[in-house]
Amino acid sequence: MTDSYESPLSTRYASEYMLKLFSSDTRYTTWRKLWISLAKAEKELGLPVTQEQIDEMVAHLDEIDYECVKQREKEVRHDVMAHVYAYGKVAPKAAGIIHLGATSCYVTDNADLVIYRDGLRYLRNELLKVLSLLSDFAMKYKDLPTLGYTHYQPAQLTTVGKRASLWIQDLYSDLKEIDFAIQNIKFLGSRGTTGTEASFLDLYCGDTEKIDKMNQTIAKDFGFDEIFDVSGQTYPRKVDSRILNALSSVAQSAYRMANDIRLLQHDKQVEEPFEEDQIGSSAMAYKRNPMRCERICSLARYVMADAMNAPMTASVQWLERTLDDSANRRISLPEGFLATDAILRLLQNVSNGLRVNEKVIEKNVMEYLPFIATENIMMEAVKKGANRQNAHEIIRRCSMEATAKMKKGLDWDLLADLAKESELMISKEELQTVLDPKAYTGRCGEQVERFIKKLGPELADAEKTQVAQINL
């Protein structure tokens, strides 16, 4: 326990990877790597930067004196200059060339782009794990009939696997959103105070090719193929909107899936994992609450709301630069990533341990199947010579009577009642033949197989990528 506030995202929900990615050490060592890359490029292009200075910067990359930074920022009220000062203290030979020609956004914005790109790549892989687990689940239960619902009222049959394929399709579309966001993250480079590159035009004596070469070299050092064509002092804040929108998209799909499971768990059809010693309630010992899915929904609402920060910020960026984005972005972007990370970890846990209570599902199916079968019964009656409209009215009347009995808790037998209707010309034995649930699931199994097969190559590639990342 501590005597100061700790974010639940850090203490309860997010992964070690994501906490490390958004840590101060990662951020500020990335700043230093950017200064090293800038110095190397400037040396190669003829500016007065020595190899000795670069070597000293590299040697002291991880030596960050946070107390020195804190004290210096109190004095100068500028975080970047405080870090320049602290870096110069441990690398005194390089102190005079650190940050040469750059403005603060060279390190702050480029570091953010690196971190956000790496965060999206990580989340992409976590999402693929969910898709892989759900794909196995969908294939396992692709042919298991279950009661479908429209308006949360009993409807025609579907299958457990087909319902899972709807969740998969939503999450797969989110994967494409993340891919789009990653593909459209470009590097800012070092563009100067208002994006004009005027300071470098002076440093390189008007040689514009050297400026372009410098930016391309630095971008390559950090794994970027493209640089924004034009910029103000910052990279376009529309990038943040695109990123948080992708995270919100994941949250929307996660909420839908988790909420479906919560509804199904109410009827004990499908249940999230529940450990042997897990406690559902401090007072009601029998309780088996869907706490993981409830947590997913709770975090998902946060991410969806958090995503509104980016468009509001992007829309009010005055001219070449305004600083009313800074405090908001320091909170909204990292927490959006951490919360989405938590959601995906929970989705993996739920997807890996979903329990399907087949007997409960079968009981629900068979209870409603006589109603579901009435259209087929009407067609059989017509084949035997019955009037279609008369048959429809007979079936409607008998169905309403059976429903009324059901609501009163009385015994009812719709098929027996229909068998008594001589105009239908169908015996109860003949009516029993229409009570095969699989006759009412249409192409569910085929649809699931076709869809999962389509995803197969991408999931296989993801598994290879995952192994490679672990081996590194």
C-alpha positions in Angstrom: 0.0 0.0 0.0 1.1 3.6 -0.6 0.0 7.0 0.6 -0.4 8.3 -2.9 -2.8 7.6 -5.8 -2.0 4.6 -8.1 -3.8 4.0 -11.3 -5.8 0.8 -11.3 -4.6 0.3 -14.9 -1.1 0.0 -13.5 -1.8 -2.0 -10.4 -4.6 -4.3 -11.6 -5.2 -4.5 -15.3 -2.5 -3.8 -17.8 0.3 -6.2 -18.9 4.0 -5.8 -17.9 4.8 -5.1 -21.6 2.4 -2.2 -21.8 3.4 -0.8 -18.5 7.1 -0.9 -19.6 6.3 0.6 -23.0 4.6 3.7 -21.4 7.1 4.0 -18.6 9.3 7.0 -18.0 12.4 4.9 -18.7 11.1 3.9 -22.2 10.0 7.5 -23.0 13.2 9.2 -22.0 15.6 6.6 -23.3 13.8 7.0 -26.6 14.3 10.8 -26.4 18.0 10.1 -25.9 18.1 7.6 -28.8 16.6 10.4 -30.9 19.3 12.8 -29.9 21.9 10.2 -30.7 20.4 9.5 -34.1 20.3 13.2 -34.8 23.9 13.7 -33.8 25.0 10.7 -35.9 23.2 12.1 -39.0 24.6 15.6 -38.4 28.1 14.2 -38.1 27.7 12.2 -41.4 26.5 15.3 -43.1 29.4 17.4 -42.1 28.3 19.3 -39.0 30.8 19.8 -36.2 29.8 16.7 -34.2 32.6 14.2 -33.2 32.5 10.4 -32.8 33.8 10.9 -29.3 30.7 13.0 -28.4 28.4 10.3 -29.9 30.2 7.5 -28.1 29.8 9.3 -24.8 26.0 9.8 -25.5 25.7 6.1 -26.3 27.6 5.1 -23.2 25.3 7.1 -20.9 22.0 6.3 -22.7 20.3 4.7 -19.7 21.9 6.9 -17.0 18.9 9.1 -16.3 19.1 11.2 -13.1 15.4 11.9 -12.5 16.1 14.0 -9.4 18.4 16.2 -11.5 15.7 16.5 -14.2 13.1 17.3 -11.6 15.2 20.0 -10.0 16.2 21.6 -13.3 12.5 21.6 -14.6 11.5 23.5 -11.4 14.1 26.1 -12.4 13.5 26.4 -16.2 9.8 25.2 -16.4 10.6 23.1 -19.5 10.8 19.3 -19.4 12.8 18.8 -22.6 15.5 21.3 -21.6 15.6 19.7 -18.2 16.4 16.4 -19.9 18.9 18.0 -22.2 20.6 19.4 -19.1 20.6 16.1 -17.3 22.0 14.3 -20.3 24.7 16.8 -20.7 25.7 16.4 -17.0 26.5 12.7 -17.6 27.9 13.2 -21.1 29.7 16.5 -20.7 31.7 16.3 -23.9 28.5 16.0 -25.9 26.6 18.7 -23.9 27.2 21.4 -26.5 25.7 19.4 -29.4 22.7 17.6 -27.8 19.5 18.7 -29.5 21.5 20.7 -32.2 19.0 22.4 -34.5 16.0 20.7 -33.0 12.9 21.9 -31.3 11.2 20.1 -28.4 8.7 18.2 -30.5 11.6 16.5 -32.3 11.9 14.2 -29.2 8.4 14.4 -27.7 6.5 13.8 -30.9 8.8 11.3 -32.5 9.1 9.3 -29.3 5.3 9.2 -29.1 5.0 7.9 -32.6 7.5 5.2 -31.9 5.7 4.2 -28.7 2.2 4.3 -30.2 3.3 2.2 -33.2 4.9 -0.4 -30.9 1.8 -0.3 -28.7 -0.5 -0.9 -31.7 1.7 -3.8 -32.9 1.5 -5.4 -29.5 -2.3 -5.0 -29.2 -2.6 -6.4 -32.7 -0.9 -9.6 -31.6 -3.0 -9.7 -28.5 -6.2 -9.4 -30.6 -5.0 -12.2 -32.9 -4.7 -14.4 -29.8 -8.4 -13.7 -29.1 -9.4 -14.4 -32.7 -7.5 -17.7 -32.6 -9.1 -18.8 -29.4 -12.6 -17.8 -30.6 -12.0 -19.5 -33.9 -11.3 -22.8 -32.2 -14.5 -22.3 -30.1 -16.6 -21.4 -33.2 -15.4 -24.5 -35.0 -16.0 -26.8 -32.0 -19.6 -25.6 -31.7 -20.4 -24.7 -35.3 -23.2 -27.3 -35.5 -24.6 -27.1 -32.0 -28.2 -25.7 -32.3 -29.1 -23.0 -29.9 -32.1 -20.6 -29.5 -31.6 -17.4 -31.4 -32.9 -14.1 -30.1 -34.1 -10.9 -31.7 -35.1 -8.1 -29.4 -33.9 -10.5 -26.7 -37.0 -12.5 -27.5 -36.8 -16.2 -28.6 -36.4 -16.4 -32.4 -35.3 -19.0 -35.0 -32.5 -21.3 -34.2 -28.8 -20.6 -34.8 -25.7 -22.4 -33.5 -23.3 -21.6 -30.7 -20.5 -21.5 -33.2 -22.3 -19.2 -35.6 -23.0 -16.7 -32.7 -19.3 -16.8 -31.9 -18.5 -16.0 -35.5 -20.4 -12.7 -35.2 -18.1 -11.8 -32.3 -15.1 -12.9 -34.4 -16.2 -10.8 -37.4 -16.5 -7.7 -35.3 -13.0 -8.2 -33.8 -11.6 -9.0 -37.2 -12.8 -5.7 -38.5 -11.0 -4.1 -35.5 -7.8 -5.8 -36.6 -8.1 -4.1 -39.9 -8.7 -0.8 -38.1 -5.4 -1.3 -36.2 -3.6 -2.3 -39.4 -4.8 1.0 -41.0 -3.7 3.0 -38.0 -0.2 1.4 -38.0 0.2 1.8 -41.8 -0.6 5.5 -41.5 1.8 6.4 -38.7 4.6 8.3 -40.4 7.7 9.8 -38.8 7.8 13.6 -38.0 11.6 14.0 -38.3 13.3 17.2 -37.2 11.4 20.0 -38.8 12.1 23.0 -36.7 10.0 25.3 -34.6 7.2 25.8 -37.1 7.9 23.0 -39.4 9.9 25.1 -41.9 13.3 23.4 -41.3 14.8 26.9 -41.2 17.3 26.1 -38.5 18.7 23.2 -40.6 18.8 25.3 -43.7 21.1 27.6 -41.8 23.2 24.7 -40.3 23.6 23.0 -43.7 24.3 26.3 -45.5 21.2 26.0 -47.7 21.8 22.4 -48.8 18.3 21.0 -48.8 19.4 17.5 -49.9 21.3 17.2 -46.6 18.2 18.1 -44.6 16.2 15.5 -46.4 19.0 12.9 -46.0 19.1 13.7 -42.3 15.4 13.1 -41.7 15.4 10.0 -43.8 18.4 8.6 -41.9 16.8 9.2 -38.5 13.4 7.8 -39.7 15.2 4.7 -40.8 16.9 4.3 -37.5 13.5 4.0 -35.8 11.9 1.7 -38.4 9.9 4.3 -40.4 9.7 4.3 -44.2 7.7 7.5 -44.5 7.9 11.0 -43.1 5.0 13.4 -43.0 5.2 15.6 -46.2 4.5 18.8 -44.3 4.0 19.6 -40.6 3.7 22.5 -38.2 5.7 22.1 -35.1 4.0 18.8 -34.3 2.9 15.7 -36.2 -0.8 16.0 -37.2 -3.0 15.3 -34.2 -5.4 13.5 -36.5 -3.0 10.6 -36.0 -4.1 10.4 -32.4 -7.7 10.4 -33.4 -7.1 7.5 -35.7 -5.3 5.5 -33.0 -7.9 6.1 -30.3 -10.7 5.4 -32.8 -9.1 2.0 -33.5 -8.8 1.3 -29.7 -12.5 2.4 -29.3 -13.4 0.0 -32.1 -11.8 -2.9 -30.2 -13.7 -1.8 -27.0 -17.0 -1.7 -28.9 -16.6 -5.3 -30.1 -15.4 -6.5 -26.8 -18.4 -4.9 -25.0 -20.8 -6.6 -27.4 -19.3 -10.0 -26.9 -19.0 -9.7 -23.2 -22.5 -8.4 -22.9 -23.8 -11.3 -24.9 -22.1 -13.7 -22.6 -23.6 -12.0 -19.6 -27.0 -12.4 -21.0 -26.4 -16.1 -21.8 -24.9 -16.7 -18.4 -28.2 -15.5 -16.8 -29.9 -18.5 -18.4 -26.8 -20.8 -17.7 -26.4 -21.5 -21.4 -22.8 -20.2 -21.7 -20.6 -19.2 -18.8 -17.3 -17.4 -18.4 -14.5 -19.2 -16.6 -15.1 -19.7 -12.8 -12.3 -21.1 -10.7 -12.8 -23.8 -8.1 -12.2 -21.5 -5.1 -13.6 -18.3 -6.7 -16.1 -16.3 -4.6 -19.1 -14.8 -6.5 -20.5 -12.8 -3.6 -19.4 -11.9 -0.1 -23.0 -12.5 1.2 -24.6 -14.9 -1.3 -22.3 -17.9 -1.4 -24.1 -19.5 -4.2 -23.5 -16.7 -6.7 -21.6 -17.2 -9.9 -21.3 -13.7 -11.3 -19.8 -13.0 -14.8 -17.2 -10.6 -13.3 -14.7 -10.9 -16.1 -17.3 -9.9 -18.7 -18.6 -7.2 -16.5 -15.0 -5.9 -16.2 -14.6 -6.0 -19.9 -17.7 -3.9 -20.3 -16.6 -1.5 -17.7 -13.2 -0.9 -19.2 -14.7 -0.8 -22.7 -17.0 2.1 -21.7 -13.9 3.9 -20.5 -12.0 3.4 -23.8 -15.0 4.5 -25.9 -15.3 7.7 -23.8 -11.5 8.2 -23.8 -11.5 8.2 -27.6 -13.4 11.5 -27.6 -10.3 13.3 -26.3 -8.4 13.0 -29.6 -10.9 14.6 -32.0 -11.5 17.4 -29.6 -7.8 18.0 -29.3 -7.1 17.7 -33.1 -9.9 20.2 -33.9 -8.5 23.0 -31.8 -4.8 23.0 -32.8 -4.3 26.6 -33.7 -2.1 27.4 -36.7 1.4 25.9 -36.4 1.2 24.9 -32.7 -0.7 25.2 -29.4 0.1 23.5 -26.1 -3.4 22.7 -25.0 -2.9 19.2 -26.3 0.0 18.3 -24.1 -1.7 17.6 -20.7 -4.6 15.8 -22.3 -2.4 13.6 -24.5 -0.2 12.6 -21.6 -3.2 11.0 -20.0 -5.6 10.0 -22.8 -3.2 8.1 -25.1 -1.3 6.0 -22.6 -4.5 5.1 -20.6 -6.3 4.3 -23.9 -3.6 1.8 -24.7 -3.4 0.4 -21.2 -7.2 -0.1 -20.9 -7.4 -1.7 -24.3 -4.5 -4.0 -23.3 -6.5 -5.0 -20.2 -9.6 -5.7 -22.3 -7.8 -7.9 -24.7 -6.1 -9.8 -21.8 -9.6 -10.4 -20.3 -11.0 -11.5 -23.7 -8.2 -14.0 -24.0 -9.0 -15.4 -20.5 -12.8 -15.6 -21.2 -12.4 -17.0 -24.7 -10.0 -19.7 -23.5 -12.4 -20.9 -20.8 -15.9 -20.4 -22.1 -18.2 -23.1 -20.7 -21.0 -24.3 -22.9 -23.8 -26.1 -21.0 -25.2 -28.2 -23.8 -28.0 -29.8 -21.8 -29.4 -26.4 -20.8 -29.2 -25.2 -24.4 -30.9 -28.3 -25.6 -33.7 -27.9 -23.0 -34.3 -24.3 -24.2 -34.3 -25.4 -27.8 -36.8 -28.2 -27.3 -39.1 -25.9 -25.3 -39.4 -23.4 -28.2 -38.9 -25.8 -31.1 -42.6 -26.5 -31.5 -43.2 -22.8 -32.1 -40.2 -22.5 -34.4 -41.5 -25.6 -36.4 -44.9 -24.1 -37.1 -43.9 -22.7 -40.5 -42.8 -26.1 -41.6 -45.9 -27.6 -40.2 -48.0 -25.2 -42.2 -46.2 -26.1 -45.4 -46.8 -29.9 -44.7 -50.5 -29.2 -44.2 -50.7 -27.4 -47.5 -49.0 -30.3 -49.2 -51.7 -32.5 -47.8 -54.4 -30.2 -49.3 -55.1 -27.8 -46.5 -55.9 -24.1 -47.2 -52.8 -22.0 -46.4 -54.7 -19.2 -44.7 -56.9 -21.5 -42.7 -53.8 -23.5 -41.6 -52.1 -20.3 -40.6 -55.1 -19.2 -38.4 -55.3 -22.7 -36.8 -51.5 -22.6 -35.9 -51.7 -19.0 -34.7 -54.6 -19.8 -32.4 -53.1 -23.0 -31.0 -49.7 -21.2 -30.5 -51.3 -18.4 -28.5 -53.2 -20.8 -26.3 -50.0 -22.7 -25.6 -48.2 -19.5 -24.8 -50.9 -18.5 -22.4 -50.6 -21.8 -20.6 -46.8 -21.5 -20.5 -47.2 -18.0 -18.8 -49.5 -19.4 -16.2 -47.1 -22.3 -15.4 -49.6 -24.9 -16.8 -48.7 -28.0 -18.8 -48.9 -27.5 -22.5 -48.3 -29.5 -25.7 -48.6 -27.5 -28.9 -48.0 -30.5 -31.1 -50.8 -32.5 -29.5 -53.2 -29.6 -29.9 -52.3 -29.2 -33.6 -52.7 -33.0 -34.1 -56.3 -32.6 -32.9 -57.0 -30.1 -35.7 -58.5 -32.3 -38.5 -58.2 -29.6 -41.1 -54.4 -29.8 -40.9 -54.5 -33.6 -41.7 -51.3 -34.3 -39.7 -50.9 -36.8 -37.0 -48.9 -36.2 -33.8 -46.4 -38.9 -35.0 -45.9 -37.0 -38.2 -45.5 -33.7 -36.3 -42.8 -35.3 -34.2 -40.6 -35.7 -37.3 -40.2 -31.9 -37.6 -38.6 -31.7 -34.2 -35.0 -32.1 -35.3 -33.2 -28.9 -34.2 -30.5 -29.3 -36.9 -33.2 -28.9 -39.6 -33.6 -25.3 -38.5 -30.0 -24.0 -38.3 -29.7 -23.4 -42.0 -26.1 -23.0 -43.3 -24.7 -22.1 -39.9 -22.0 -24.8 -39.9 -21.0 -24.1 -43.4 -20.8 -20.3 -42.8 -18.6 -20.8 -39.8 -16.3 -23.2 -41.6 -16.0 -20.8 -44.6 -15.3 -17.8 -42.4 -12.7 -19.4 -40.2 -11.0 -20.9 -43.2 -10.7 -17.4 -44.6 -9.0 -16.2 -41.4 -6.7 -19.2 -41.2 -3.7 -17.8 -43.1 -3.6 -14.6 -41.1 -3.9 -16.5 -37.8 -1.1 -18.8 -38.8 1.1 -15.9 -39.7 0.4 -14.3 -36.4 1.5 -17.4 -34.5 4.8 -17.4 -36.4 5.2 -13.7 -35.5 4.4 -14.4 -31.9 7.1 -17.1 -31.7 9.6 -14.8 -33.3 8.9 -12.1 -30.8 9.3 -14.5 -27.9 12.6 -15.8 -29.3 13.9 -12.2 -29.5 
